[in-house]
Amino acid sequence: MTPATKLLKKQKIAFTVHEYSHDKNSESYGLEAAEKLGVEHHLVFKTLVVALDNSELVVAILPVAEKLSMKLVAKTFSAKKAQMANTEDVLRSTGYVLGGVSPLGQKKRLKTVINNSAFEAETIFVSAGKRGLEVELAPLELQKLLQAKNNYICQ
């Protein structure tokens, strides 16, 4: 069990764990997850940690095939600029390694935004906190648990 799955169990949220054999040579962890699980790309979401111009770290959750708009993320959190957080800050704040960052069960709870498209599906897939491990859950449950905003954040 990971901190993400422990949190879901503790909060009594319905979820399904999906495991696959991760290929270390994969160029995109998210696209690899979609392909290996046999799931459409728009249902698998990646978790990105972003640094705002005020040094605050935030989380953006968006479909794996999409690109994040730094401008829209900054605007969502009333900042002027945003950029991808460095690897050390991601590990320190979330407790997860790149490619296995879950929006759930992070060491430090970060403000979060979920792309609007998540709410078009009954369930979505997000990292369970380890490469090769995904959790499937209702997007509204994810939003409630994280107290996340929702907005369009893709380029």
Secondary structure, 3 states (H helix, E strand, C coil): CCHHHHHHHHCCCCCEEEECCCCCCCCCHHHHHHHHHCCCHHHEEEEEEEEECCCCEEEEEEECCCCECHHHHHHHCCCCCEEECCHHHHHHHHCCCCCCCCCCCCCCCCEEEEEHHHHHCCCEEEEEEECCEEEEECHHHHHHHHCCEEECCEC
